[in-house]
Amino acid sequence: MTSAITLKEVERLSAELAALAEPHRLLILRHLRRGRRTVGFLAQACDMTQPLTSHHLAVLLDAGLVTRERRGSFTCYAADPRRVREVHRRLGRLAGAEGAVSEAAIRAADDPC
């Protein structure tokens, strides 16, 4: 049984995919999946300036795919694995491949942190 996908859901998914549709942002997410990182670390790892890295992080933050936490004088960023998996699940649902990412697999992979 497939449920109807609303225009609002499609618009939200479209905005999230737009945030991911930039190669540098995907590279940033790749680094963030390994743990919290600073802008300086990400800028160096992705061969970008710090202002450009900050811009891309702001877009990912706005899309809800990344979190930010202040640690002393540093700001650390991390991928939000639940939100990233949710985008993947909804994209699969929209494409008719709902079985590709089952709800049970998502729950099993959830990190309690």
C-alpha positions in Angstrom: 0.0 0.0 0.0 1.4 3.3 -1.0 0.4 6.6 0.6 -0.1 9.7 -1.3 2.7 12.2 -1.4 1.6 15.8 -0.8 2.9 18.9 -2.6 4.3 20.1 0.7 6.3 16.9 1.2 7.6 17.2 -2.4 8.5 20.9 -1.9 10.4 20.1 1.3 12.3 17.3 -0.3 13.1 19.5 -3.3 14.6 22.1 -1.0 16.7 19.5 0.8 17.9 18.1 -2.5 18.8 21.5 -3.7 21.1 21.9 -0.7 22.7 18.6 -1.6 23.0 19.4 -5.3 26.3 21.2 -4.9 29.5 19.0 -5.0 31.3 20.9 -2.2 28.3 20.3 0.1 28.4 16.6 -0.6 32.1 16.5 0.1 31.5 18.4 3.4 28.8 15.9 4.4 31.2 13.1 3.6 33.8 14.5 6.0 31.1 15.2 8.6 29.8 11.6 8.6 33.1 10.7 10.3 32.4 13.1 13.2 32.4 16.7 14.3 34.6 19.1 12.4 35.5 22.8 12.5 35.2 25.1 9.6 39.0 25.3 9.4 39.3 21.5 9.2 36.6 21.3 6.5 38.1 24.2 4.5 41.4 22.5 4.4 40.0 19.0 3.7 37.8 20.3 0.9 40.4 22.7 -0.5 38.1 25.8 -0.1 38.4 29.1 1.7 36.9 29.4 5.2 34.3 31.9 4.1 33.1 29.6 1.2 33.1 26.6 3.6 31.0 28.7 6.1 28.6 29.5 3.3 28.1 25.9 2.3 27.7 24.9 6.0 25.0 27.6 6.4 23.0 26.1 3.5 23.3 22.6 5.0 22.3 24.0 8.4 19.3 25.8 6.9 18.2 22.5 5.2 18.5 20.8 8.6 21.1 18.3 7.4 23.9 19.6 9.7 24.1 20.6 13.3 26.3 23.2 15.0 27.7 23.1 18.5 29.9 25.7 20.3 33.0 24.1 22.0 35.0 26.8 23.7 36.2 29.2 21.0 35.4 26.7 18.3 32.2 25.9 16.5 31.9 22.2 15.5 29.6 20.9 12.8 28.2 17.4 12.4 26.0 15.7 9.9 22.6 14.9 11.2 22.4 11.2 10.2 18.7 10.9 10.9 17.8 13.8 8.7 20.1 12.6 5.9 18.5 9.1 6.1 15.1 10.7 6.1 15.9 12.5 2.9 17.1 9.3 1.3 13.9 7.4 2.5 11.6 10.1 1.2 13.4 10.2 -2.2 13.1 6.4 -2.5 9.4 6.7 -1.6 8.9 9.4 -4.2 10.7 7.3 -6.8 8.6 4.2 -5.9 11.6 2.4 -4.3 10.3 2.4 -0.8 11.8 -1.0 -0.1 15.3 0.3 -0.8 15.4 1.9 2.6 13.1 0.1 5.0 11.8 1.7 8.2 13.4 -1.2 10.2 16.8 -0.5 8.6 16.5 3.2 9.5 15.6 2.4 13.1 18.4 -0.2 13.4 21.0 2.3 12.1 19.9 5.2 14.4 22.7 6.3 16.7 21.5 6.9 20.2 23.7 10.0 20.5 
